[in-house]
Amino acid sequence: MSHTGLTSGLPAWSTDPGELARVSVDRSGVAPDGLPDLVVFAQSVRDVRRTVSYAASRGVPVVPRGAGSGVAGGAVAGAGEIVLDLSGLDRIADLRPDDALAVVEPGVITADLDAAAHPHGLRYAPDPASAAFSTIGGNIATNAGGLRCVKYGVTRDAVLAVDAVLGDGSLVSTGRRTVKGVTGYDLTGLLVGSEGTLGVVVGATLRLSPLPTTTATAAAFFATADDAVAAVTSLQRRGLRPSTAELLDQATLRAIDDAQGTALHTRGEVFLLLQTDGYGAEAELAEAERLLRPSATHLETTTDPETAARLVAVRRAALPAVERYGRVLIEDIAVPRSRIAESITAVGDIARRTGVRIVVFAHAGDGNLHPIVVADSAPPERVDEAVAAIFEHALAVGGTLTGEHGVGTLKRPWLADELGEPVLDLHRRLKSVFDPAGILNPGKAIR
Amino acid sequence: MSHTGLTSGLPAWSTDPGELARVSVDRSGVAPDGLPDLVVFAQSVRDVRRTVSYAASRGVPVVPRGAGSGVAGGAVAGAGEIVLDLSGLDRIADLRPDDALAVVEPGVITADLDAAAHPHGLRYAPDPASAAFSTIGGNIATNAGGLRCVKYGVTRDAVLAVDAVLGDGSLVSTGRRTVKGVTGYDLTGLLVGSEGTLGVVVGATLRLSPLPTTTATAAAFFATADDAVAAVTSLQRRGLRPSTAELLDQATLRAIDDAQGTALHTRGEVFLLLQTDGYGAEAELAEAERLLRPSATHLETTTDPETAARLVAVRRAALPAVERYGRVLIEDIAVPRSRIAESITAVGDIARRTGVRIVVFAHAGDGNLHPIVVADSAPPERVDEAVAAIFEHALAVGGTLTGEHGVGTLKRPWLADELGEPVLDLHRRLKSVFDPAGILNPGKAIR
């Protein structure tokens, strides 16, 4: 379709097939159905409003896009759709140390905001693994988590207010600059995690938090997932509040060993990276050591930053190591805390049964598991079978399809199984209030 | 109106004028317009569904009610309305220490849940001042805060899932039993704080958190509000995370002195009660002492529970002491952290200008101020003028009408000033999705 009615006067847009191909995909591996019609590189809120108004009047779907770093297909765009690229809206408009908040545009890179806060003794707490290249807008769209959200909360907990362009092109401001507030419904929280289906976030007021004074780190290995999870549970029940509690299974350790020539997998079946921070960091770690020691097959603790960096590097090496096996699907189930060990075991069973190579990373403190499925390790129907089995397991133990990545396009088939039809229908009616023409990222997040 | 169509077969209801008068008011002092038609004492989810369905079919407003402890008029019911009393739904249905969660009915008293968690080393973190008599359902309706929410979050942060009866009598379940999850929109967060206007909460899954190992306490006095607030800010900027940071102004100290025969007001203009907890409690308090010492006119610190209880008692004595002056209106503005001192001063100025007796309590860590207005200390028009001036001040400094009590009926006149008409209209359209007949607590929270 020709979109001259929109593009005349727009400062930046493209119909170049190479550009369109680039902006039609994210990191999910989902293939779009043809190329989108057009990409608009928004330079202003006005550009966003104009694009959405145009799309609403013509019934053309708009797919908002930040860095394209999503892993669930939330930003995939195909034929007949307009991509609305927000990466050019990348200003930190205000940073107020005394109020511990920042006002940003959606295209700001997450790590850049964090870095901008550091000179003030502050940080932006949510730290998705993609922080170095994902945008705040994308983080808001998916309610991104990260390693330290077990202590400091997910993206929703950091978003105080948003400016959003609704599906009719109108601009609304929700929320406030105060930490607390209950005037009106929580529209801010509703927009967070809505994957661009309720509004296009064009600005956000974000909470910053103090940089911790001290960080202490432990690396432990255990003979079984049960032992490792029991250890984490025992810490939490003793009132410890780790800032990081990451598990890697033995298949992941083998991948890292293959990549690095190390022998981590000989130390145990499961690796636990634990960090504590703040004024109690060392006392907490000492208590953690006492609790982990009896069941750990190997245990190392440190407050030395260099040694800590070496231990943290094991966790960071995990995904690149697994990616050497081929293209990966990063799954993202979350389960009740008491079911974590059983879920790690279940994923291992699914891998064996289907012949698909799957490794597991887990944010153990909050029950969020990332089964990493190597897509080319088995025939496609086997991979589909494995992924379906993982979702079915999550729902069977009272868990959820996605802890922090979003539903996107990939998880829609299981949506009704988790939410139930009546609640899904409520979602649809809610969307129609925000987006009467149904043009905001249709077919994503809900169905 | 006769409601025999509803009451036939209902196990418990009343049209007794005494009962109706009792359930027609809350602690706001708002006088209802006549007596409600009927009160239904729900014994089951079925009773709730039946009452709401009946009301929807007849277009009769339903006012959900817990303990009636609200202070904004959210549970006030008048002629032509049905009161739906949920206090009989008071079971803790499940408490799972390994998952750190509890499943409760809405009528459970907040402090009872907290107490039930203690033997497991857990607690229910939100601690509104009303915890001893308010219900979880009421806490959810207003997104209640409390003293320790500066560190542990407000009610919304503790609610993982709810069961709610919508305005058509249908029952929906939102949320999940996992800490993290982004499947679908955050309907749970939307229902929290909606003051019974979107659905009647009939069940909730709540997050529990570990009881802190250690608590340390400081009581400090300062010559000015500026000094006190600057001290709190300096703590937060040093990365301290106090679990309590309560300010009382000198007018409050005088009220306490009058009631108790003490001489607290001679120690300074402003009192700060500070608590730290967890593994770093003592290290944090030592650092706090170092930071407070230069500007404090009086400073006392302790880790001894009995001494701490004596210091905490000062804060607890505040409201009863002020209530000796007469009936009070408990206001609840929140302002950006950097504007707290100025707001305390502004309230003092308003009191002097209008001749109304007003004292101030503040949750200083999160900028939530409670100006306590003594209703009978001046002519009604003066009191109205003072209250209006407080709200206008809050909005002028980028704050909000209500930090944790809700809008109820009392704050509706200022609602559009804070939210703006377009956002308020969005609220109305959103409500119509959940409550097409407009019968759920109409005229409250939004307008």
Interface residues (C-beta under 8 A of the other chain):
Chain A: R96 P97 D98 D99 A100 L101 G121 T142 N143 G145 C149 V150 G153 V154 R156 D157 L166 S170 V172 S173 T174 R176 R177 T178 V179 K180 G181 V182 T183 G184 Y185 D186 L187 G189 L190 V192 G193 S194 L198 P210 L211 P212 T213 T233 Q236 R237 R238 G239 L240 R241 T276 G278 Y279 G280 A281 A283 E284 E287 A334 V335 P336 R337 S338 H363 D366 G367 N368 G398 G399 T400 L401 T402 G403 E404 H405 G406 V407 K411 L415 E418 L419 G420 P422 V423 L424 L426 H427 R429 L430 V433 F434 A445 I446
Chain B: R96 P97 D98 D99 A100 L101 G121 T142 N143 G145 C149 V150 G153 V154 R156 D157 L166 S170 V172 S173 T174 R176 R177 T178 V179 K180 G181 V182 T183 G184 Y185 D186 L187 G189 L190 V192 G193 S194 L198 P210 L211 P212 T213 T233 Q236 R237 R238 G239 L240 R241 T276 G278 Y279 G280 A281 A283 E284 E287 A334 V335 P336 R337 S338 H363 D366 G367 N368 G398 G399 T400 L401 T402 G403 E404 H405 G406 V407 K411 L415 E418 L419 G420 P422 V423 L424 L426 H427 R429 L430 V433 F434 A445 I446
